Amino acid sequence: MTDRPQIPRLGERFAAAVAYATAHHAEQRRKGTNIPYSAHLLGVTALVLEDGGDEDDAIAGMLHDVVEDGGGPEALEHIRAEWGERVAFIVEACSDTDEVPKPPWRQRKEDYLAHLAGARDDVLRVSLADKLHNARALQADYRAVGPDLWQRFNTAARTAAAQRWYYRSLVEVFAVRRPGRQADELAWTVGELERLVREQEGEAALTEGPG
């Protein structure tokens, strides 16, 4: 009989992270919807666990947006004190900025993609779960509202071409750095979104202009 991997124990540390994250994001909703932002955090955490993550990985999944979404360096230090260095490392590595206001969108994303190219496996696990959950939401929302979806984003990200550039770049990074079922699903989801955009907006909508 083959020994099964031990099931990760999700105890008081994890429960405390859920409480902290839901409180931090309590007033936030998913872009353009009335869905509590915590739904995204729980979805990411589920994907992390489905991918074999341990309790620290799951906690990082719950907390991955705290620093980037208003918490800043103070929140990172709180995370380090409460949940330890490894969780803080993953959260920091999954944050594309801790500055307020945030730097320009394109530069942040280019820097984040470059960072993923050399990131640790636990960071890649949480980041991939985050991007897959976001890509699933993008595809579902595009089916529902079509091109109006892009108006939910900041100016630099407010086109099909900008979103395609970023998500296609993520697909390429994860295919090399963390190949597997979730990377494959990310590639399929992004491809399906591209297909929907071509049907509604045409091929030109997916092509970036000069500069």
C-alpha positions, 0 to 999 in steps of 0.5 A, a space after each residue: 500500500 502506497 503511503 499518502 502524503 500527510 494532510 496539512 494541519 490547518 490550526 489556530 495560526 491559519 484561523 488567525 490569518 483568515 480573521 486578519 485578512 478578512 478584517 483587512 479587506 472587509 470594505 473591498 470588493 472584487 473589481 466591478 462587482 459586489 463580491 467580497 474581496 475575501 472570496 478571492 483570498 479563499 479561492 487562492 488559498 484553496 488552490 494553494 492547498 490543492 497544489 500540495 501547499 502546507 499551512 504556511 503556504 495556505 496562510 500566505 495565500 490568505 495574506 498575499 494581498 495585505 501588503 500590496 492593498 494598503 497595509 504596506 511595510 507595517 503590515 509586513 512586519 506584523 505578518 512576520 511577528 505573528 506568522 513567521 519569517 517564511 510566511 512574510 517572505 512569501 507575502 512580500 515576494 507575491 506583492 508587486 509593491 508596498 508603495 502608496 500611491 502605487 508606481 505605474 502599472 506596466 513597470 510594476 508588472 514588468 518588474 514582477 515578471 522578472 522577479 518570478 523568473 528567479 523566485 522560490 517554489 513556495 512563492 511560485 505556488 502562491 503566485 500561480 494560485 493567485 493568477 489562476 484565480 484572477 484569470 478564471 474571474 476575468 474569463 467569466 466576467 468577460 462572458 458576462 459583460 464583454 468589452 465593458 470589463 476593461 473599464 474596471 481597470 486603471 488607465 494603463 491596464 484598461 485594454 484587452 491588449 494590456 491584459 493579454 500581454 500580462 497574462 500571456 507573459 505569466 503563462 510563459 513564466 509558469 510554464 517554465 518555472 512551475 509546470 503542472 496542472 495549474 500552469 496548464 489551466 492558466 494557459 487554457 484560461 488565458 487562451 479561452 479569454 483571447 478567443 472570446 475577445 477575438 469574437 467580440 472585438 477582433 484580433 486587433 484588440 489583442 495587439 498592443 500599439 507602438 510604445 
